[in-house]
């Protein structure tokens, strides 16, 4: 059977009275310090255990996820995940963001600020992630491994591109003829068939070409370079 209202009232009164008396029945097993209330003892014990997660009261609760926060501002920032609210606006382009940190990162596009510096070569970057990717150039680290053939890559994007060799995935689609490609550069090169674009220019005569390979072949006219030769005679053969 549950406790009667009278018993509960008496228990609450007894608990409260301890505040006004010197009765401290709760003792810390680590240092022997005594406390009037069990909750106060538990809070004290965290000094010995090193538990810092719950040392502060978290009175602000999210009604959607139940997550608790120390400060109301932290709760409000969290709630934007559920509401989709974006109160931080870029004065340059009007783009909106949920968090002030996201806005600050975005504004570097307009200001050109690059606060992240490589300690090896001094190159600067706008985002910490960009610096981290760059630093792999100096360390030679290749943490991304292909599960199919074991080949290693320094960037996750490089691994993703490589894996299409094994999967046969072709995510890049030509809107003109419907042909599919596994790499973005392959699609871009293919599209020149439809657009007629010739982005590769000869610095000597100004002639334009669709592919870099075509330009390199053409430039040999001006340089006299002959990469094909034969030891048997004058007939030119591939090396």
C-alpha positions in Angstrom: 0.0 0.0 0.0 1.2 3.6 -0.7 1.9 6.1 2.0 -1.0 8.2 3.3 -1.0 11.9 2.7 -0.4 12.4 6.4 2.7 10.2 6.3 4.0 11.9 3.2 3.4 15.3 4.8 5.2 14.2 7.9 8.2 12.9 5.9 8.5 16.2 3.9 8.3 18.1 7.2 11.0 16.0 8.7 13.3 16.4 5.6 12.8 20.2 5.8 13.5 20.4 9.5 17.0 19.0 8.9 17.8 22.3 7.2 17.2 24.1 10.5 19.0 21.6 12.8 22.6 20.5 13.0 21.6 17.0 12.1 23.8 15.8 9.1 23.2 12.1 8.7 24.8 11.8 5.2 28.5 11.3 5.2 31.0 11.3 2.3 32.9 8.0 2.3 35.9 9.7 0.7 36.6 12.6 3.0 34.1 12.1 5.8 32.3 15.4 5.3 28.7 15.4 6.5 25.5 16.8 4.8 21.9 17.4 5.9 20.4 16.2 2.5 21.2 13.2 0.4 21.1 15.3 -2.8 23.8 17.6 -1.4 26.0 14.6 -0.6 25.6 13.2 -4.1 26.5 16.6 -5.6 29.6 16.7 -3.4 30.7 13.2 -4.3 31.3 14.3 -7.9 34.3 16.2 -6.7 36.0 12.9 -6.0 34.6 11.0 -9.0 35.5 13.7 -11.5 32.0 13.6 -13.0 31.6 17.0 -14.5 28.6 16.2 -16.7 26.0 16.6 -14.0 27.8 19.1 -11.7 25.6 21.9 -12.9 21.8 21.8 -12.8 20.2 21.6 -16.2 16.7 23.2 -15.7 16.0 23.9 -19.4 14.4 21.0 -21.2 13.5 20.6 -24.9 9.9 19.6 -25.2 10.6 17.8 -28.5 13.6 15.6 -27.6 13.7 15.9 -23.8 17.4 17.0 -23.9 18.4 19.3 -21.0 20.6 22.4 -21.0 22.4 24.6 -18.4 21.4 27.9 -20.1 18.3 29.1 -21.8 20.3 30.3 -24.7 21.7 26.8 -25.3 18.1 25.5 -25.3 17.0 28.1 -27.8 19.9 27.3 -30.1 19.0 23.6 -29.9 15.3 24.1 -30.6 16.1 25.5 -34.0 16.8 21.9 -35.1 13.1 21.2 -34.6 11.6 24.6 -35.7 14.0 25.3 -38.7 14.3 28.9 -37.6 17.3 30.7 -39.1 17.6 34.1 -37.3 21.2 34.9 -38.4 21.3 36.8 -41.7 24.3 37.6 -43.9 24.4 41.3 -44.6 26.1 40.7 -48.0 23.8 38.2 -49.7 20.9 37.7 -47.3 21.5 34.0 -46.7 20.1 32.8 -43.3 21.6 30.5 -40.7 20.5 28.7 -37.5 23.7 29.3 -35.5 26.0 32.4 -35.3 29.0 30.2 -35.9 27.6 29.1 -39.2 27.0 32.7 -40.3 30.6 33.6 -39.3 32.0 30.8 -41.4 29.8 31.8 -44.3 30.9 35.5 -44.2 34.5 34.5 -45.0 33.3 33.9 -48.6 32.7 37.6 -48.8 35.6 38.9 -46.7 38.2 36.5 -48.0 39.4 35.9 -44.4 41.5 32.8 -44.0 42.3 32.4 -40.3 43.6 28.8 -40.4 47.3 28.5 -41.2 49.4 25.5 -42.2 52.4 25.3 -39.9 54.5 23.6 -42.6 54.1 25.9 -45.6 52.1 28.9 -44.3 49.1 28.4 -46.6 45.9 29.8 -45.2 42.4 28.4 -45.3 38.9 29.7 -44.5 37.7 26.5 -42.8 39.5 24.2 -40.3 38.4 21.2 -42.3 40.1 22.6 -45.4 43.3 23.0 -43.4 43.1 19.4 -42.1 42.7 18.1 -45.6 45.7 20.2 -46.8 48.0 19.0 -44.0 47.9 15.5 -45.4 50.1 16.7 -48.3 52.9 17.2 -45.8 52.4 14.1 -43.7 51.8 11.7 -46.6 49.0 10.1 -44.6 46.5 8.1 -46.5 43.8 7.1 -44.1 41.1 6.1 -46.6 41.3 2.5 -47.7 39.4 0.7 -50.5 37.7 -2.4 -49.1 37.9 -4.0 -52.5 41.5 -3.7 -53.5 43.2 -2.1 -50.5 44.4 1.0 -52.3 44.8 4.0 -50.0 43.9 7.7 -50.5 44.6 10.9 -48.7 41.1 12.3 -49.3 37.7 10.7 -48.8 36.5 12.1 -52.1 39.3 10.4 -53.9 38.3 7.1 -52.4 34.7 7.6 -53.3 35.7 8.3 -57.0 38.0 5.2 -57.0 35.3 2.9 -55.6 33.2 3.5 -58.7 35.7 1.4 -60.6 34.5 -1.6 -58.5 30.8 -0.7 -58.3 30.3 0.6 -61.8 28.3 3.5 -60.4 27.8 6.4 -62.9 26.1 9.3 -61.1 26.9 12.0 -63.7 24.3 12.4 -66.4 24.4 14.3 -69.7 21.2 16.3 -70.1 21.7 16.5 -73.9 22.0 12.8 -74.8 21.4 10.9 -71.6 24.9 9.3 -71.4 26.2 8.5 -67.9 29.7 8.9 -66.4 31.5 7.8 -63.3 33.5 11.0 -62.9 32.5 14.6 -63.0 35.4 15.5 -65.3 34.4 12.9 -67.8 30.9 14.4 -68.0 32.4 17.9 -68.4 34.7 16.7 -71.2 31.8 14.9 -72.9 29.5 18.0 -72.8 31.9 19.9 -75.1 30.7 17.7 -77.9 27.3 19.4 -77.5 28.5 22.9 -76.6 31.5 23.1 -79.0 33.5 24.7 -76.1 37.3 24.7 -76.7 38.9 25.8 -73.4 42.5 24.9 -74.3 44.4 27.7 -76.1 47.8 27.5 -77.8 49.9 30.4 -76.5 51.9 30.5 -79.8 49.2 30.7 -82.4 45.9 31.0 -80.5 44.3 27.9 -81.9 41.8 26.3 -79.5 41.1 22.7 -78.6 38.4 20.7 -76.7 40.9 18.5 -74.8 44.2 19.2 -73.2 45.6 16.1 -75.0 44.9 17.7 -78.4 46.6 21.0 -77.3 49.7 19.1 -76.2 49.9 17.3 -79.6 49.5 20.6 -81.4 52.2 22.4 -79.4 54.8 20.0 -80.8 54.4 21.8 -84.1 55.9 24.9 -82.5 58.5 23.2 -80.2 59.7 20.6 -82.7 59.4 18.0 -79.9 59.2 14.4 -81.3 58.4 12.0 -78.5 58.2 9.1 -80.9 61.4 7.6 -82.3 62.9 4.3 -83.7 66.4 3.0 -83.2 66.1 1.1 -86.4 65.6 4.0 -88.8 63.7 7.2 -89.5 60.3 5.6 -89.0 58.6 7.1 -85.9 57.2 4.7 -83.4 55.7 5.2 -80.0 58.2 5.0 -77.2 
